[in-house]
Amino acid sequence: MKKLLVISLLVMIGVSALGSGHANVVWNTPSRNSSESMPCGGGDIGMNVWVENGDILFYLSRSGTFDEHNCLLKQGRVRLRLFPNPFSSAVDFRQELKLNDGYVEISAGGTTVQLWADVFRPVVHLDIDSRQPVEAELFYENWRYQDRAVRKGEGQQNSYKWATPKNQVTTADSVYIKDNAVTFYHHNPEKTVFDVAVSQQGLEGVKSRMMNPLENLISGGRMWSDNFSFTGVQDSVYAGTDYRSWCFKTREPIKKQHVTIALHTLQTPSVDEWEVGLNRTISSISLQKDKKNTRRWWNEFWQRSFIVGEGESENITRNYTLFRYMLGCNAYGMYPTKFNGGLFTFDPCFVDEKQSFTPDYRKWGGGTMTAQNQRLVYWPMLKSGDFDMMLSQFDCYHRMLPNAELRSLVYWQHAGACFAEQLENFGLPNPAEYGFKRPDYFDKGVEYNAWLEYEWDTVLEFCQMILETKIYAGADIDKYLPLIESVLTFFDEHYRYRAARRGSKVLDGDGHLILFPGSACETYKMTNNAASTIAALRTVLETYGDKPDMLNTIPPVPLRIVDGKEMIAPAKTWERINNVETPQLYPVFPWRMYGVGREGMGVARNTYLYDPDALKFRTHTGWKQDNIWAACLGLTDEARRLSLLKLADGPHRFPAFWGPGYDWTPDHNWGGSGMIGLQEMLLQTKGEKIYLFPAWPKEWNVHFKLHAPGKTTVEAELKDGKIVRLVVLPSNRRKDVELMIN
């Protein structure tokens, strides 16, 4: 390692105009079905777009469209059919995701169709441009045209999971035609799964004080186009699911045509009030201005950061870019991007033929925010500079805070917010995993679940993310400080509470909290002083800086000797192993107590290389983090091997549709962990120090721009083992850069 003091042969000024064109996806043949769809979206809208048997189809999804059972509903499917049909053959067919401007273009036979979503309002636009006049049919398709029974196994799409009540139905949507436009919406009843969970979990006494995001929620929208007239309704079946179509046809042949879909979501018992909001969105549309603003947003998005590799790394950096695009499609959603498919799930029979349910289906719930998975979607946004996109996740926890505080107050009569691991969007544990069949004597604040009991430390990762947005971008985080304060208070008061019920002292002989019973992820159960919890508390407290007395009570990270080698222990003690996570490496990432430029590298590397469970659990699949740890520990060959596996093309036509892994397809925590690992290979920091290429193979040519603490960006280009470009802004941060080309 040599200090980068003098830089020669470098370009020190200018901003890369590289953009994202290197990653555009082009298909020259139509698709077989929705599993071969292409993502398109913006703002808080996601669409799966494909051409099948000459028809252009797309699913329409939006953040926060939960039904009464907390299933994340699609807003329907749209089908466009032209006569004569240029897309019925593959002679000159072309479908392209144009990343730099954020839209999908489909062309053949002199006809071009563009599809895009407005970043700043919930509106979708479809443009038809044809050299020759064509007739067009437009269909709005909905499979919730009647009440649908929730079948065996289908409860995984909502909060009941495997504990679905008998005779449960998803209530029908309302769809009507007026002035040759179709309006559609789903209106939740007053009673929802929220009420079931509150009753189940013994919180009826404080129910009136609780946040309830599901009651009377209306989600839907309106589709219209000039020169189209309603022609009737027809029923059919797609991918095993029956649906109803509301059909429109052009009054006369057209060369140019524009279709608009406006969406609106609101909690209200009044459909009229919802329609007022929908009409307000419609009246705000200014097509050319909106298109210009949306394309400018995407152009600027791609200039925030990028990673473009050559040779062996070209494909994985392309997939990094494609996945970041998918995250950008929910930049401003009211709810965070879901780990189990985001806005881009498709018919489940193409993921698992045994789960042949409706297009709304995804495994592991719609409104359930599995924290261990969600965190991997949001950690990479720091180095990519997508700080504005992190607010959806932060605001979700902020909204849930009062309910989490009521849990502590009701169950244990102490302060602080208790957030469970399998967390509903209303801040209570998932009811299926809380347990409908639990002993009366069991602590009502704890999930009666072998994987999840006593696991409530993952929220600390989101607290640290909040703190780091201030460190990286100078963000104003005052809004979230009560959340951080309350979460830390919970751990302090709860473990004193637990100790006081076992004996006369609330701290151990060294004056430390006794973090028992605890949990090291879902894997090491009934732990005493789990390494992951200790590292989390120490790091958040040190970063927060306002609780020095509590910091003094946090015990040291536990160590152990295995075959003569010192390494991090999962915990001081534990009773059983339940899953396949490696929490003994959490002090490396996300907590960065060990790693490049830090003390104890040998101990951490021993843990990675020789811990028997770490070796047994090692893989690149799904939410696995071995690629990240290898990079953080400067293990270049390992980081290379695992990144090539992690970010290889997924099993579907669109290369960044990974999974299902341990969850569902597209697996967004698979993509997020891949992003993090690649970033760590290129850039790591400690304090003021910026380490470049700490785990990047020197033979991999790459050009990247990433963010570092202190409102800093680093753009560098490595070619044939030499730095040929380095731009550090602000320039006074250049002195803090250390070059580590392996």
Helices and strands as residue ranges (DSSP letters): E 2-3, G 21-23, E 25-27, G 34-36, E 38-42, E 45-52, E 55-62, E 76-83, E 94-98, E 103-108, E 111-117, E 123-142, E 148-149, G 154-157, G 161-163, E 169-170, E 174-178, E 181-187, H 193-200, G 204-209, E 217-224, E 228-238, E 241-250, E 254-267, H 271-283, H 287-304, E 306-309, G 311-313, H 314-328, G 348-350, E 368-370, H 371-378, G 379-381, G 387-390, H 391-412, E 422-424, H 431-434, H 459-473, G 478-480, H 481-500, E 518-520, E 524-530, H 531-544, H 548-551, E 559-562, E 565-568, E 571-573, E 576-577, G 583-585, H 601-610, H 612-617, H 626-632, H 636-646, H 668-682, E 683-686, E 689-692, E 702-708, E 712-719, E 722-729, G 731-736, E 737-739
